[in-house]
Amino acid sequence: MFGGVSQIAGEPPSATAEFLIAVVGPLTSFALAAFFFFLEPLLVNITPALGVAKYLALINGMLGLFNLIPGFPLDGGRVFRAIVWGVSKNFRQATLIAASTGRFFGFLFVIVGVWQALRGNVGNGLWTAFIGWFLESAAGAQVQQQMVQGLLVGHKVSEVMGNACTPVPGDTSLQEVVDQEVLTHGRRCFLVDQGGRVVGLLTLHNMKEIPRPSWTTTTAAQAMIPLEKLSSIDPNSELWTAMEKMGRDGINQMPVMLGNNLVGMLSRGDIVKYLRTLQQVGG
């Protein structure tokens, strides 16, 4: 049933594109329902196959109807968003409207599910309530995402980035880094220097992946992530773009590069603090 949530990487390029992508799911379900429905007369003398065809026709028809519910993030919600987007020319506003509708239907499903369970239909009631919880949670996440994006729009990485991490020589052992920097000063990220040139990034997370008994014999250069393999961001990039990139790459911080020069570091913590400040001053 959750197949009704289209997987679209990033924002769709246009309202028309989103409509065409999202409408495929429900149309496919209806096409399958029609196929199995018209197949039934051919299977009238084959009882087991006839039963399967009737079931598949029914379930695909119901799935198509469910997926047309105009609540984000269901396909019907994406179709609804595409229509609102096409009329209003405002993607963010369209997303908020579609997501709010999704939350409404989510709450409605939960109420219906609880009502079914109280009347003795516990199995169906719990399943309906679970679907409602899923819809409300997914739609709520979209509302929150749009609010965050709205706050960050127009703000650049350069406004938030911090100073580059503490430099350490490449031949420094991990034990020395922990004793002299982590435990003493609470530092968690380090720029590995070799011959006066930054060659990589060492984080506390990297060090934790090395067995503790090996810390005395493992150097910073051996445990670091080489600079060329790091996911980086330009200081003039949008903060929202940086946040998306961090989420996509599964990282908590990234170097800020201007050409080949390291000019700072950006972390999730930096962005969260900046968001709180923006909320306090009203964006």
Backbone as CSV, one residue per row, in Angstrom:
resi,resn,N_x,N_y,N_z,CA_x,CA_y,CA_z,C_x,C_y,C_z
1,MET,0.825,-1.210,0.000,0.000,0.000,0.000,0.854,1.252,0.000
2,PHE,2.054,1.171,0.634,2.918,2.329,0.650,3.607,2.526,-0.687
3,GLY,3.287,1.670,-1.680,3.802,1.876,-3.027,3.246,3.137,-3.638
4,GLY,2.235,3.716,-2.981,1.641,4.946,-3.480,2.445,6.183,-3.178
5,VAL,3.635,6.015,-2.628,4.507,7.154,-2.364,5.592,7.173,-3.422
6,SER,5.518,8.122,-4.350,6.493,8.197,-5.440,7.864,8.579,-4.912
7,GLN,8.890,7.995,-5.501,10.262,8.333,-5.132,10.813,9.316,-6.162
8,ILE,10.904,10.581,-5.780,11.413,11.620,-6.665,12.634,12.237,-6.009
9,ALA,13.778,12.158,-6.662,15.019,12.689,-6.089,15.026,14.208,-6.189
10,GLY,15.032,14.890,-5.025,15.054,16.345,-5.033,13.711,16.916,-5.463
11,GLU,13.691,18.221,-5.690,12.463,18.877,-6.102,12.211,18.614,-7.580
12,PRO,10.941,18.372,-7.969,10.628,18.189,-9.384,10.895,19.479,-10.151
13,PRO,11.268,19.383,-11.423,11.620,20.584,-12.186,10.442,21.502,-12.484
14,SER,9.231,20.932,-12.538,8.062,21.755,-12.851,6.805,21.064,-12.354
15,ALA,5.708,21.826,-12.298,4.431,21.261,-11.872,3.971,20.173,-12.838
16,THR,4.190,20.398,-14.123,3.797,19.404,-15.128,4.568,18.107,-14.947
17,ALA,5.874,18.224,-14.699,6.708,17.032,-14.504,6.246,16.250,-13.282
18,GLU,5.963,16.947,-12.186,5.503,16.246,-10.982,4.163,15.561,-11.235
19,PHE,3.257,16.240,-11.925,1.946,15.653,-12.213,2.102,14.363,-13.009
20,LEU,2.925,14.406,-14.048,3.095,13.237,-14.912,3.758,12.077,-14.173
21,ILE,4.715,12.388,-13.277,5.381,11.335,-12.508,4.425,10.723,-11.491
22,ALA,3.704,11.582,-10.762,2.854,11.111,-9.671,1.626,10.354,-10.160
23,VAL,1.086,10.736,-11.312,-0.150,10.117,-11.784,0.074,8.711,-12.318
24,VAL,1.339,8.356,-12.590,1.648,7.024,-13.130,1.221,5.919,-12.167
25,GLY,1.470,6.121,-10.852,1.155,5.088,-9.863,-0.315,4.700,-9.852
26,PRO,-1.235,5.648,-9.603,-2.659,5.314,-9.608,-3.140,4.766,-10.948
27,LEU,-2.665,5.338,-12.063,-3.088,4.848,-13.377,-2.650,3.406,-13.597
28,THR,-1.452,3.061,-13.111,-0.974,1.684,-13.232,-1.862,0.738,-12.440
29,SER,-2.239,1.150,-11.231,-3.125,0.322,-10.404,-4.472,0.114,-11.086
30,PHE,-5.044,1.186,-11.655,-6.337,1.064,-12.342,-6.220,0.202,-13.597
31,ALA,-5.092,0.325,-14.308,-4.878,-0.492,-15.508,-4.803,-1.970,-15.145
32,LEU,-4.116,-2.291,-14.062,-4.028,-3.685,-13.611,-5.391,-4.193,-13.152
33,ALA,-6.141,-3.326,-12.455,-7.487,-3.719,-12.017,-8.367,-4.036,-13.221
34,ALA,-8.301,-3.191,-14.255,-9.094,-3.426,-15.469,-8.655,-4.701,-16.177
35,PHE,-7.347,-4.936,-16.230,-6.824,-6.142,-16.894,-7.367,-7.407,-16.235
36,PHE,-7.275,-7.474,-14.910,-7.733,-8.679,-14.213,-9.253,-8.802,-14.243
37,PHE,-9.958,-7.638,-14.277,-11.422,-7.678,-14.366,-11.873,-8.288,-15.694
38,PHE,-11.257,-7.841,-16.793,-11.633,-8.367,-18.111,-11.075,-9.764,-18.353
39,LEU,-10.141,-10.189,-17.497,-9.605,-11.541,-17.601,-10.539,-12.566,-16.959
40,GLU,-11.397,-12.110,-16.058,-12.264,-13.021,-15.303,-13.142,-13.913,-16.188
41,PRO,-13.812,-13.391,-17.251,-14.654,-14.270,-18.082,-13.875,-15.411,-18.729
42,LEU,-12.593,-15.202,-18.988,-11.781,-16.241,-19.620,-11.394,-17.336,-18.638
43,LEU,-11.562,-17.051,-17.346,-11.155,-18.016,-16.316,-12.346,-18.603,-15.575
44,VAL,-13.537,-18.419,-16.134,-14.751,-18.827,-15.433,-14.780,-20.315,-15.116
45,ASN,-14.113,-21.135,-15.919,-14.092,-22.583,-15.676,-12.859,-23.037,-14.896
46,ILE,-12.022,-22.085,-14.502,-10.813,-22.427,-13.730,-10.945,-21.718,-12.380
47,THR,-11.602,-22.373,-11.456,-11.984,-21.742,-10.192,-10.835,-21.080,-9.431
48,PRO,-9.695,-21.759,-9.202,-8.609,-21.108,-8.445,-8.096,-19.842,-9.138
49,ALA,-7.899,-19.919,-10.455,-7.391,-18.768,-11.196,-8.412,-17.631,-11.201
50,LEU,-9.698,-17.979,-11.275,-10.754,-16.965,-11.258,-10.741,-16.207,-9.933
51,GLY,-10.560,-16.938,-8.837,-10.502,-16.306,-7.518,-9.331,-15.340,-7.406
52,VAL,-8.189,-15.745,-7.952,-7.003,-14.887,-7.921,-7.235,-13.625,-8.744
53,ALA,-7.841,-13.786,-9.938,-8.099,-12.640,-10.811,-9.050,-11.644,-10.143
54,LYS,-10.111,-12.166,-9.496,-11.053,-11.282,-8.804,-10.367,-10.517,-7.672
55,TYR,-9.526,-11.227,-6.932,-8.818,-10.594,-5.815,-7.878,-9.502,-6.317
56,LEU,-7.122,-9.805,-7.387,-6.165,-8.832,-7.915,-6.873,-7.620,-8.521
57,ALA,-8.027,-7.853,-9.147,-8.795,-6.731,-9.694,-9.270,-5.820,-8.567
58,LEU,-9.769,-6.442,-7.486,-10.277,-5.669,-6.354,-9.164,-4.908,-5.646
59,ILE,-8.063,-5.612,-5.353,-6.995,-4.991,-4.565,-6.314,-3.862,-5.332
60,ASN,-6.148,-4.032,-6.656,-5.529,-2.964,-7.449,-6.457,-1.764,-7.591
61,GLY,-7.765,-2.024,-7.699,-8.719,-0.926,-7.758,-8.729,-0.125,-6.464
62,MET,-8.706,-0.849,-5.330,-8.684,-0.179,-4.029,-7.377,0.595,-3.834
63,LEU,-6.277,-0.004,-4.288,-4.978,0.658,-4.164,-4.947,1.950,-4.981
64,GLY,-5.521,1.890,-6.196,-5.579,3.083,-7.036,-6.379,4.196,-6.380
65,LEU,-7.525,3.827,-5.769,-8.352,4.824,-5.089,-7.633,5.404,-3.875
66,PHE,-6.985,4.519,-3.101,-6.250,4.986,-1.924,-5.152,5.967,-2.316
67,ASN,-4.442,5.637,-3.385,-3.323,6.479,-3.808,-3.770,7.815,-4.389
68,LEU,-5.056,7.934,-4.692,-5.576,9.206,-5.199,-6.001,10.156,-4.086
69,ILE,-5.923,9.694,-2.829,-6.230,10.599,-1.719,-5.307,11.822,-1.822
70,PRO,-5.865,13.024,-1.846,-5.046,14.227,-2.090,-4.236,14.672,-0.880
71,GLY,-3.519,13.737,-0.298,-2.698,14.045,0.870,-1.250,13.679,0.630
72,PHE,-0.367,14.635,0.750,1.059,14.397,0.591,1.531,13.504,1.733
73,PRO,2.404,12.473,1.517,3.211,12.254,0.310,2.673,11.185,-0.636
74,LEU,1.385,10.828,-0.530,0.812,9.871,-1.477,0.841,10.449,-2.889
75,ASP,0.721,9.554,-3.877,0.717,10.019,-5.266,-0.389,11.045,-5.494
76,GLY,-1.555,10.796,-4.877,-2.649,11.752,-5.014,-2.292,13.108,-4.435
77,GLY,-1.526,13.101,-3.355,-1.067,14.349,-2.759,-0.090,15.081,-3.653
78,ARG,0.752,14.318,-4.359,1.698,14.942,-5.295,0.952,15.510,-6.507
79,VAL,-0.083,14.792,-6.946,-0.913,15.315,-8.036,-1.580,16.616,-7.584
80,PHE,-2.107,16.601,-6.362,-2.749,17.786,-5.796,-1.754,18.939,-5.690
81,ARG,-0.511,18.625,-5.214,0.509,19.670,-5.110,0.843,20.239,-6.482
82,ALA,0.931,19.359,-7.485,1.255,19.821,-8.833,0.194,20.793,-9.349
83,ILE,-1.074,20.486,-9.054,-2.164,21.359,-9.503,-2.092,22.711,-8.793
84,VAL,-1.918,22.671,-7.461,-1.820,23.920,-6.689,-0.595,24.713,-7.123
85,TRP,0.499,24.006,-7.358,1.742,24.646,-7.807,1.538,25.317,-9.160
86,GLY,0.856,24.613,-10.068,0.616,25.165,-11.393,-0.240,26.418,-11.347
87,VAL,-1.196,26.448,-10.406,-2.085,27.603,-10.286,-1.403,28.760,-9.552
88,SER,-0.741,28.434,-8.431,-0.160,29.486,-7.585,1.237,29.921,-8.016
89,LYS,1.916,29.059,-8.789,3.312,29.303,-9.195,4.257,29.368,-7.990
90,ASN,3.825,28.799,-6.865,4.619,28.840,-5.634,4.786,27.413,-5.115
91,PHE,5.979,26.841,-5.321,6.227,25.445,-4.942,6.103,25.241,-3.436
92,ARG,6.677,26.154,-2.661,6.663,25.995,-1.207,5.241,26.063,-0.661
93,GLN,4.462,27.019,-1.136,3.080,27.142,-0.684,2.276,25.901,-1.067
94,ALA,2.502,25.392,-2.278,1.796,24.198,-2.735,2.147,22.993,-1.869
95,THR,3.415,22.878,-1.489,3.846,21.766,-0.642,3.201,21.852,0.730
96,LEU,3.157,23.047,1.307,2.546,23.225,2.623,1.061,22.877,2.598
97,ILE,0.365,23.282,1.538,-1.068,22.979,1.423,-1.282,21.475,1.280
98,ALA,-0.507,20.835,0.395,-0.652,19.394,0.172,-0.269,18.605,1.420
99,ALA,0.779,19.039,2.113,1.212,18.339,3.325,0.189,18.513,4.445
100,SER,-0.395,19.693,4.560,-1.427,19.919,5.574,-2.643,19.045,5.302
101,THR,-2.984,18.887,4.028,-4.076,17.988,3.653,-3.719,16.551,4.014
102,GLY,-2.449,16.181,3.797,-1.987,14.845,4.161,-2.105,14.598,5.653
103,ARG,-1.782,15.602,6.459,-1.900,15.464,7.910,-3.363,15.289,8.317
104,PHE,-4.263,16.022,7.645,-5.690,15.889,7.938,-6.160,14.460,7.691
105,PHE,-5.815,13.911,6.519,-6.227,12.544,6.217,-5.546,11.544,7.150
106,GLY,-4.314,11.839,7.558,-3.631,10.969,8.511,-4.383,10.898,9.824
107,PHE,-4.754,12.070,10.370,-5.528,12.104,11.613,-6.870,11.389,11.438
108,LEU,-7.503,11.577,10.278,-8.789,10.945,10.005,-8.663,9.425,10.023
109,PHE,-7.604,8.901,9.400,-7.382,7.454,9.391,-7.151,6.930,10.807
110,VAL,-6.406,7.677,11.612,-6.161,7.246,12.994,-7.476,7.170,13.765
111,ILE,-8.321,8.193,13.616,-9.613,8.215,14.315,-10.483,7.039,13.875
112,VAL,-10.549,6.806,12.557,-11.341,5.681,12.038,-10.784,4.357,12.552
113,GLY,-9.451,4.232,12.564,-8.828,3.005,13.040,-9.137,2.733,14.498
114,VAL,-9.048,3.762,15.335,-9.363,3.602,16.758,-10.827,3.219,16.933
115,TRP,-11.697,3.867,16.157,-13.135,3.554,16.223,-13.393,2.097,15.843
116,GLN,-12.720,1.615,14.776,-12.866,0.220,14.374,-12.390,-0.722,15.477
117,ALA,-11.251,-0.396,16.084,-10.699,-1.254,17.137,-11.632,-1.316,18.340
118,LEU,-12.222,-0.172,18.710,-13.131,-0.143,19.857,-14.408,-0.932,19.598
119,ARG,-14.771,-1.061,18.329,-15.972,-1.829,17.970,-15.667,-3.314,17.767
120,GLY,-14.438,-3.721,18.071,-14.103,-5.135,18.010,-13.296,-5.565,16.811
121,ASN,-13.186,-4.691,15.801,-12.411,-5.036,14.601,-10.968,-4.576,14.818
122,VAL,-10.285,-5.263,15.735,-8.972,-4.808,16.192,-7.926,-4.835,15.082
123,GLY,-7.885,-5.936,14.317,-6.870,-6.074,13.271,-6.930,-4.958,12.242
124,ASN,-8.109,-4.777,11.630,-8.270,-3.719,10.628,-8.112,-2.333,11.249
125,GLY,-8.579,-2.196,12.484,-8.484,-0.906,13.149,-7.045,-0.480,13.377
126,LEU,-6.233,-1.423,13.861,-4.825,-1.105,14.097,-4.103,-0.801,12.792
127,TRP,-4.433,-1.555,11.728,-3.792,-1.328,10.436,-4.169,0.045,9.878
128,THR,-5.458,0.389,9.985,-5.912,1.698,9.510,-5.250,2.824,10.303
129,ALA,-5.154,2.640,11.622,-4.507,3.652,12.461,-3.027,3.782,12.120
130,PHE,-2.384,2.649,11.811,-0.967,2.688,11.445,-0.767,3.462,10.145
131,ILE,-1.646,3.226,9.166,-1.565,3.966,7.903,-1.730,5.465,8.167
132,GLY,-2.686,5.796,9.039,-2.893,7.199,9.385,-1.679,7.811,10.046
133,TRP,-1.065,7.047,10.952,0.149,7.537,11.619,1.256,7.777,10.606
134,PHE,1.402,6.845,9.651,2.425,6.991,8.612,2.190,8.256,7.792
135,LEU,0.944,8.463,7.360,0.626,9.642,6.546,0.881,10.930,7.324
136,GLU,0.426,10.968,8.586,0.587,12.180,9.387,2.063,12.480,9.630
137,SER,2.841,11.435,9.912,4.269,11.627,10.180,5.001,12.121,8.939
138,ALA,4.723,11.475,7.797,5.400,11.854,6.558,5.013,13.269,6.133
139,ALA,3.721,13.589,6.247,3.267,14.932,5.871,3.819,15.977,6.839
140,GLY,3.852,15.635,8.136,4.399,16.553,9.127,5.865,16.850,8.875
141,ALA,6.606,15.829,8.452,8.024,16.019,8.137,8.187,16.974,6.962
142,GLN,7.280,16.888,5.988,7.338,17.793,4.845,7.046,19.234,5.264
143,VAL,6.077,19.397,6.163,5.764,20.743,6.656,6.984,21.334,7.359
144,GLN,7.608,20.520,8.215,8.795,20.984,8.936,9.930,21.312,7.973
145,GLN,10.099,20.462,6.955,11.161,20.693,5.975,10.956,22.004,5.240
146,GLN,9.720,22.279,4.859,9.437,23.520,4.147,9.642,24.739,5.039
147,MET,9.336,24.600,6.332,9.558,25.708,7.259,11.053,25.994,7.403
148,VAL,11.842,24.916,7.513,13.294,25.079,7.621,13.848,25.694,6.344
149,GLN,13.394,25.170,5.207,13.868,25.695,3.923,13.500,27.169,3.774
150,GLY,12.297,27.520,4.231,11.873,28.912,4.152,12.751,29.836,4.979
151,LEU,13.203,29.344,6.140,14.082,30.149,6.985,15.474,30.299,6.378
152,LEU,15.950,29.228,5.720,17.320,29.235,5.209,17.462,29.882,3.836
153,VAL,16.345,30.063,3.128,16.431,30.592,1.774,17.115,31.964,1.780
154,GLY,18.056,32.139,0.873,18.777,33.400,0.758,20.004,33.504,1.639
155,HIS,20.202,32.534,2.514,21.372,32.551,3.399,22.459,31.631,2.852
156,LYS,23.689,32.093,2.925,24.823,31.386,2.326,25.633,30.627,3.378
157,VAL,26.395,29.665,2.890,27.281,28.883,3.752,28.268,29.787,4.483
158,SER,28.741,30.830,3.793,29.742,31.735,4.377,29.241,32.431,5.637
159,GLU,27.909,32.546,5.803,27.348,33.204,6.981,27.439,32.330,8.228
160,VAL,27.577,31.035,8.027,27.466,30.086,9.136,28.756,29.327,9.412
161,MET,29.562,29.136,8.385,30.749,28.286,8.527,31.655,28.791,9.650
162,GLY,32.318,27.827,10.284,33.243,28.168,11.351,34.670,28.112,10.865
163,ASN,35.573,28.412,11.759,36.981,28.314,11.415,37.344,26.866,11.126
164,ALA,38.335,26.691,10.300,38.773,25.339,9.975,39.197,24.616,11.249
165,CYS,39.118,23.287,11.206,39.475,22.473,12.365,40.946,22.652,12.736
166,THR,41.269,22.219,13.933,42.640,22.329,14.446,43.609,21.519,13.592
167,PRO,44.712,22.119,13.147,45.688,21.355,12.357,46.530,20.440,13.246
168,VAL,46.823,19.249,12.732,47.733,18.323,13.418,48.684,17.737,12.378
169,PRO,49.952,17.512,12.730,50.888,16.877,11.794,50.435,15.461,11.455
170,GLY,50.687,15.060,10.222,50.253,13.749,9.765,50.860,12.597,10.520
171,ASP,52.053,12.798,11.124,52.710,11.697,11.823,52.334,11.626,13.304
172,THR,51.380,12.460,13.735,50.915,12.412,15.121,50.080,11.156,15.339
173,SER,50.330,10.450,16.424,49.544,9.241,16.699,48.147,9.624,17.174
174,LEU,47.199,8.727,16.973,45.833,8.990,17.416,45.777,9.162,18.928
175,GLN,46.608,8.422,19.644,46.619,8.547,21.100,47.036,9.948,21.515
176,GLU,48.009,10.516,20.809,48.446,11.883,21.100,47.337,12.883,20.797
177,VAL,46.635,12.665,19.683,45.530,13.559,19.317,44.461,13.536,20.399
178,VAL,44.124,12.337,20.868,43.097,12.200,21.905,43.549,12.864,23.201
179,ASP,44.771,12.575,23.626,45.263,13.100,24.905,45.449,14.614,24.879
180,GLN,46.000,15.144,23.783,46.380,16.553,23.734,45.275,17.477,23.210
181,GLU,44.357,16.930,22.422,43.343,17.784,21.794,41.915,17.444,22.219
182,VAL,41.561,16.162,22.134,40.174,15.770,22.425,39.869,15.900,23.911
183,LEU,40.667,15.246,24.754,40.400,15.259,26.193,40.727,16.603,26.835
184,THR,41.761,17.263,26.350,42.203,18.526,26.960,41.359,19.720,26.525
185,HIS,41.055,19.799,25.229,40.355,20.978,24.695,38.962,20.668,24.136
186,GLY,38.581,19.397,24.119,37.252,19.032,23.627,37.095,19.154,22.131
187,ARG,38.202,19.165,21.393,38.120,19.289,19.934,37.753,17.946,19.310
188,ARG,37.031,18.024,18.193,36.507,16.796,17.587,36.891,16.626,16.122
189,CYS,37.452,17.654,15.504,37.869,17.512,14.107,39.221,18.189,13.901
190,PHE,39.994,17.606,12.980,41.377,18.051,12.798,41.759,18.021,11.325
191,LEU,42.523,19.021,10.926,43.072,19.066,9.575,44.461,18.445,9.618
192,VAL,44.668,17.437,8.809,45.946,16.726,8.811,46.907,17.438,7.870
193,ASP,48.031,17.840,8.422,49.025,18.630,7.692,50.255,17.785,7.376
194,GLN,50.649,17.830,6.120,51.894,17.173,5.710,52.688,18.130,4.826
195,GLY,53.866,18.508,5.284,54.702,19.421,4.510,54.084,20.779,4.308
196,GLY,53.324,21.262,5.298,52.706,22.579,5.190,51.465,22.606,4.321
197,ARG,50.956,21.438,3.966,49.765,21.368,3.101,48.713,20.476,3.753
198,VAL,47.468,20.952,3.749,46.371,20.156,4.298,46.057,19.019,3.330
199,VAL,46.112,17.787,3.835,45.904,16.625,2.962,44.660,15.821,3.317
200,GLY,44.055,16.120,4.464,42.879,15.347,4.828,42.219,15.838,6.096
201,LEU,41.117,15.193,6.436,40.332,15.550,7.617,40.252,14.345,8.547
202,LEU,40.511,14.581,9.817,40.410,13.543,10.845,39.339,13.963,11.843
203,THR,38.377,13.092,12.087,37.322,13.393,13.046,37.323,12.357,14.159
204,LEU,36.646,12.697,15.233,36.525,11.760,16.347,35.841,10.480,15.887
205,HIS,34.915,10.617,14.949,34.226,9.445,14.404,35.219,8.520,13.697
206,ASN,36.133,9.100,12.914,37.164,8.289,12.253,38.002,7.532,13.267
207,MET,38.382,8.224,14.334,39.247,7.612,15.344,38.549,6.457,16.065
208,LYS,37.237,6.612,16.283,36.488,5.555,16.968,36.432,4.271,16.150
209,GLU,36.611,4.394,14.831,36.589,3.214,13.975,37.887,2.412,14.070
210,ILE,38.920,3.026,14.648,40.203,2.342,14.841,40.198,1.686,16.221
211,PRO,40.545,0.397,16.335,40.594,-0.255,17.654,41.488,0.526,18.617
212,ARG,41.015,0.738,19.820,41.747,1.544,20.802,43.191,1.082,21.021
213,PRO,43.473,-0.246,21.061,44.868,-0.672,21.255,45.801,-0.216,20.129
214,SER,45.218,0.143,18.967,46.039,0.554,17.819,46.269,2.057,17.762
215,TRP,45.700,2.802,18.698,45.818,4.258,18.655,47.266,4.732,18.782
216,THR,48.067,4.004,19.525,49.454,4.450,19.728,50.312,4.247,18.487
217,THR,49.900,3.327,17.603,50.704,3.027,16.408,50.074,3.546,15.120
218,THR,48.853,4.054,15.203,48.167,4.581,14.013,48.306,6.096,13.978
219,THR,48.754,6.622,12.840,48.949,8.072,12.724,47.696,8.758,12.193
220,ALA,47.675,10.060,12.362,46.554,10.858,11.857,46.421,10.697,10.351
221,ALA,47.550,10.624,9.641,47.531,10.478,8.184,46.925,9.144,7.760
222,GLN,47.105,8.116,8.585,46.563,6.798,8.250,45.059,6.715,8.509
223,ALA,44.573,7.469,9.484,43.158,7.393,9.854,42.292,8.444,9.173
224,MET,42.907,9.444,8.570,42.165,10.568,7.991,41.396,10.159,6.731
225,ILE,40.489,11.045,6.343,39.839,10.948,5.032,40.576,11.919,4.112
226,PRO,41.171,11.442,3.013,41.900,12.344,2.109,41.010,13.484,1.625
227,LEU,41.590,14.661,1.483,40.832,15.852,1.114,40.063,15.661,-0.192
228,GLU,40.680,14.951,-1.162,40.028,14.778,-2.461,38.805,13.863,-2.393
229,LYS,38.690,13.092,-1.309,37.544,12.191,-1.161,36.429,12.799,-0.316
230,LEU,36.690,13.974,0.220,35.702,14.620,1.077,34.620,15.306,0.256
231,SER,33.406,15.241,0.751,32.313,16.008,0.161,32.450,17.438,0.664
232,SER,32.603,18.386,-0.246,32.836,19.779,0.153,31.752,20.683,-0.419
233,ILE,31.765,21.926,0.019,30.756,22.895,-0.408,31.432,24.245,-0.620
234,ASP,30.910,25.020,-1.557,31.425,26.360,-1.828,30.836,27.343,-0.815
235,PRO,31.597,28.338,-0.361,31.071,29.287,0.634,29.891,30.105,0.123
236,ASN,29.735,30.210,-1.195,28.628,30.983,-1.758,27.389,30.136,-2.037
237,SER,27.456,28.850,-1.686,26.304,27.970,-1.888,25.210,28.292,-0.872
238,GLU,23.967,27.960,-1.238,22.847,28.149,-0.320,22.991,27.190,0.864
239,LEU,22.608,27.663,2.050,22.663,26.810,3.241,21.781,25.578,3.086
240,TRP,20.618,25.761,2.443,19.715,24.625,2.257,20.367,23.568,1.374
241,THR,21.107,24.003,0.365,21.823,23.069,-0.507,22.839,22.270,0.297
242,ALA,23.547,22.951,1.200,24.531,22.271,2.047,23.863,21.257,2.962
243,MET,22.704,21.629,3.508,21.984,20.730,4.410,21.510,19.483,3.664
244,GLU,21.004,19.678,2.448,20.585,18.541,1.625,21.769,17.633,1.313
245,LYS,22.897,18.234,1.011,24.095,17.466,0.664,24.576,16.641,1.849
246,MET,24.536,17.219,3.040,24.924,16.484,4.240,24.011,15.280,4.462
247,GLY,22.713,15.500,4.291,21.767,14.405,4.461,21.962,13.319,3.428
248,ARG,22.200,13.727,2.187,22.390,12.771,1.086,23.658,11.946,1.273
249,ASP,24.723,12.602,1.763,26.008,11.914,1.922,26.175,11.271,3.292
250,GLY,25.212,11.512,4.196,25.286,10.905,5.518,26.439,11.412,6.366
251,ILE,26.712,12.715,6.300,27.826,13.296,7.057,27.319,14.416,7.961
252,ASN,28.097,14.722,9.003,27.714,15.758,9.956,28.477,17.062,9.771
253,GLN,29.547,17.019,8.997,30.319,18.231,8.741,31.046,18.091,7.413
254,MET,31.344,19.220,6.821,32.058,19.188,5.542,32.953,20.416,5.413
255,PRO,34.062,20.269,4.702,34.947,21.416,4.487,34.335,22.396,3.495
256,VAL,34.597,23.656,3.706,34.149,24.704,2.786,35.352,25.085,1.935
257,MET,35.227,24.847,0.627,36.354,25.052,-0.282,36.060,26.187,-1.251
258,LEU,37.002,27.095,-1.385,36.940,28.139,-2.404,38.033,27.807,-3.408
259,GLY,37.633,27.190,-4.510,38.617,26.654,-5.441,39.319,25.482,-4.792
260,ASN,40.635,25.552,-4.704,41.409,24.503,-4.040,41.790,24.873,-2.611
261,ASN,41.265,25.987,-2.133,41.633,26.465,-0.801,40.548,26.153,0.225
262,LEU,40.957,25.613,1.362,40.053,25.354,2.469,39.859,26.651,3.246
263,VAL,38.604,27.129,3.307,38.350,28.417,3.957,37.543,28.282,5.248
264,GLY,37.055,27.088,5.539,36.280,26.905,6.760,35.669,25.529,6.837
265,MET,34.894,25.316,7.899,34.183,24.055,8.097,32.721,24.361,8.396
266,LEU,31.842,23.504,7.914,30.412,23.653,8.170,29.908,22.368,8.804
267,SER,29.181,22.483,9.905,28.642,21.302,10.576,27.130,21.430,10.731
268,ARG,26.482,20.294,10.971,25.042,20.316,11.235,24.750,21.192,12.453
269,GLY,25.626,21.088,13.462,25.436,21.890,14.668,25.438,23.375,14.372
270,ASP,26.321,23.810,13.459,26.364,25.224,13.061,25.028,25.652,12.452
271,ILE,24.490,24.794,11.582,23.236,25.123,10.895,22.079,25.163,11.884
272,VAL,22.037,24.191,12.817,20.964,24.150,13.819,20.992,25.412,14.685
273,LYS,22.174,25.821,15.123,22.300,27.046,15.928,21.825,28.265,15.140
274,TYR,22.175,28.311,13.858,21.777,29.439,13.013,20.259,29.455,12.821
275,LEU,19.675,28.263,12.676,18.221,28.160,12.543,17.517,28.706,13.783
276,ARG,18.039,28.345,14.946,17.447,28.837,16.193,17.512,30.359,16.265
277,THR,18.636,30.909,15.822,18.786,32.365,15.809,17.780,33.001,14.856
278,LEU,17.630,32.406,13.667,16.675,32.931,12.687,15.249,32.877,13.222
279,GLN,14.916,31.793,13.936,13.577,31.676,14.514,13.344,32.746,15.578
280,GLN,14.377,33.022,16.367,14.249,34.009,17.443,14.074,35.427,16.908
281,VAL,14.732,35.709,15.777,14.635,37.066,15.212,13.569,37.153,14.120
282,GLY,12.860,36.038,13.908,11.785,36.049,12.921,12.244,35.892,11.507
283,GLY,13.362,35.138,11.276,13.839,34.870,9.920,14.678,35.976,9.370
